[in-house]
Amino acid sequence: MDMQKTVAVVTGGGSGLGEGTSRALIARGARVAILDLGRSRGAEIAQELGDTAVFVEADVTDEDHTAAAIDTAVATFGVINALVNCAGIATAGRTLGKGAPLDLGPFKRTIEVNLIGTFNAIRLAAAQMVKNEPSPDGERGVIINTASVAAFDGQIGQAAYSASKGGVVGMTLPIARDLSRTGIRCCTNAPRICETPMLMGLPDPPRQSLAASLHSPQR
Ligand SMILES: NC(=O)c1ccc[n+]([C@@H]2O[C@H](COP(=O)([O-])OP(=O)(O)OC[C@H]3O[C@@H](n4cnc5c(N)ncnc54)[C@H](O)[C@@H]3O)[C@@H](O)[C@H]2O)c1
């Protein structure tokens, strides 16, 4: 894609990988709509980045808010042709913790944000991208999701998180196939450990076992 013509919605752009992605895109000439929760640093970051960024507040699990945020991105920049899904949460808890079954509440919430929230942003962004004039090679847009190594190699206490990320991996190919005729690509990356606020917020045991599971280099 021509980065000078790229307008990206970055979910979770108010922290960690999403913030880094937003800054990297802008440094290469793109414009970015930072989509994040109101309590995030998204507005502050967008203000710092100036005319090339706008903050669009939304919870990715909320259909109407996410649709309105994407509409605002289109109204601000005239188009969107990239979506980077970074919004996510990490929860930790063993299936049986001290003999008691894991609460379903955090399990459901993890699936809702990481999996359903990702799909919500994908379907709404794709509905905008399909209106774009195709590039000379037929491309109308690109969607990049963030799964995790936990999709393939989940550690103790990661049943919910791994299930949510496995879902993101599993839906990537059918979505790419669904959208292939429209010229919208869809792919997913699966990072290992990045020292973001999310990782640093995990309790010690899962964080240490994640680090210990790395081979070389251990970072
Ligand atoms: N940090 C790591 O080691 C690591 C490794 C693999 C994958 N990931 C994945 O990368 C993505 C980014 O993680 P991070 O480490 O940068 O975390 P982070 O906590 O620094 O950032 C996540 C952002 O998502 C936002 N968010 C959370 N719930 C939301 C919702 N419902 N609607 C909109 N925004 C919401 C948060 O406000 C925050 O700004 C996540 O999907 C995470 O699972 C992270």
The ligand as an SDF file (V2000), in Angstrom:
LIG
                    3D

 44 48  0  0  0  0  0  0  0  0999 V2000
    2.0130   -7.3060   25.1980 N   0  0  0  0  0  0  0  0  0  0  0  0
    2.2180   -8.5570   24.7640 C   0  0  0  0  0  0  0  0  0  0  0  0
    3.1660   -9.2390   25.1810 O   0  0  0  0  0  0  0  0  0  0  0  0
    1.2990   -9.1510   23.7360 C   0  0  0  0  0  0  0  0  0  0  0  0
    1.6660  -10.3830   23.1660 C   0  0  0  0  0  0  0  0  0  0  0  0
    0.8420  -10.9610   22.2240 C   0  0  0  0  0  0  0  0  0  0  0  0
   -0.3290  -10.3210   21.8480 C   0  0  0  0  0  0  0  0  0  0  0  0
   -0.6760   -9.1360   22.4210 N   0  0  0  0  0  0  0  0  0  0  0  0
   -1.9430   -8.5240   21.9870 C   0  0  0  0  0  0  0  0  0  0  0  0
   -1.6430   -7.2450   21.4400 O   0  0  0  0  0  0  0  0  0  0  0  0
   -2.7720   -6.3920   21.6130 C   0  0  0  0  0  0  0  0  0  0  0  0
   -2.3180   -5.0940   22.2820 C   0  0  0  0  0  0  0  0  0  0  0  0
   -1.8410   -5.4290   23.5750 O   0  0  0  0  0  0  0  0  0  0  0  0
   -0.9180   -4.4630   24.4280 P   0  0  0  0  0  0  0  0  0  0  0  0
    0.0750   -5.3210   25.0980 O   0  0  0  0  0  0  0  0  0  0  0  0
   -0.4910   -3.3070   23.5940 O   0  0  0  0  0  0  0  0  0  0  0  0
   -1.9760   -4.0140   25.5520 O   0  0  0  0  0  0  0  0  0  0  0  0
   -2.3180   -2.6020   26.2070 P   0  0  0  0  0  0  0  0  0  0  0  0
   -3.1030   -2.9270   27.4190 O   0  0  0  0  0  0  0  0  0  0  0  0
   -1.0800   -1.7720   26.3310 O   0  0  0  0  0  0  0  0  0  0  0  0
   -3.2720   -1.9250   25.1080 O   0  0  0  0  0  0  0  0  0  0  0  0
   -4.5410   -2.4380   24.8310 C   0  0  0  0  0  0  0  0  0  0  0  0
   -5.4460   -1.2820   24.4570 C   0  0  0  0  0  0  0  0  0  0  0  0
   -6.7310   -1.8260   24.1300 O   0  0  0  0  0  0  0  0  0  0  0  0
   -7.7220   -0.9770   24.6720 C   0  0  0  0  0  0  0  0  0  0  0  0
   -8.9590   -1.7220   24.8900 N   0  0  0  0  0  0  0  0  0  0  0  0
   -9.1950   -2.7040   25.7830 C   0  0  0  0  0  0  0  0  0  0  0  0
  -10.4620   -3.0970   25.7220 N   0  0  0  0  0  0  0  0  0  0  0  0
  -11.0520   -2.3410   24.7530 C   0  0  0  0  0  0  0  0  0  0  0  0
  -12.3500   -2.2780   24.2340 C   0  0  0  0  0  0  0  0  0  0  0  0
  -13.3420   -3.0650   24.7060 N   0  0  0  0  0  0  0  0  0  0  0  0
  -12.6180   -1.3920   23.2520 N   0  0  0  0  0  0  0  0  0  0  0  0
  -11.6410   -0.5870   22.7730 C   0  0  0  0  0  0  0  0  0  0  0  0
  -10.3740   -0.5940   23.2380 N   0  0  0  0  0  0  0  0  0  0  0  0
  -10.0980   -1.4620   24.2180 C   0  0  0  0  0  0  0  0  0  0  0  0
   -7.1270   -0.5000   25.9930 C   0  0  0  0  0  0  0  0  0  0  0  0
   -7.7910    0.6800   26.4570 O   0  0  0  0  0  0  0  0  0  0  0  0
   -5.6710   -0.2680   25.5990 C   0  0  0  0  0  0  0  0  0  0  0  0
   -5.4620    1.0570   25.1480 O   0  0  0  0  0  0  0  0  0  0  0  0
   -3.7780   -7.1920   22.4430 C   0  0  0  0  0  0  0  0  0  0  0  0
   -4.7490   -7.7640   21.5910 O   0  0  0  0  0  0  0  0  0  0  0  0
   -2.9450   -8.2620   23.0780 C   0  0  0  0  0  0  0  0  0  0  0  0
   -3.6950   -9.4060   23.4000 O   0  0  0  0  0  0  0  0  0  0  0  0
    0.1100   -8.5270   23.3480 C   0  0  0  0  0  0  0  0  0  0  0  0
  1  2  1  0
  2  3  2  0
  2  4  1  0
  4  5  1  0
  4 44  2  0
  5  6  2  0
  6  7  1  0
  7  8  2  0
  8  9  1  0
  8 44  1  0
  9 10  1  0
  9 42  1  0
 10 11  1  0
 11 12  1  0
 11 40  1  0
 12 13  1  0
 13 14  1  0
 14 15  2  0
 14 16  1  0
 14 17  1  0
 17 18  1  0
 18 19  2  0
 18 20  1  0
 18 21  1  0
 21 22  1  0
 22 23  1  0
 23 24  1  0
 23 38  1  0
 24 25  1  0
 25 26  1  0
 25 36  1  0
 26 27  1  0
 26 35  1  0
 27 28  2  0
 28 29  1  0
 29 30  1  0
 29 35  2  0
 30 31  1  0
 30 32  2  0
 32 33  1  0
 33 34  2  0
 34 35  1  0
 36 37  1  0
 36 38  1  0
 38 39  1  0
 40 41  1  0
 40 42  1  0
 42 43  1  0
M  CHG  2   8   1  16  -1
M  END
$$$$
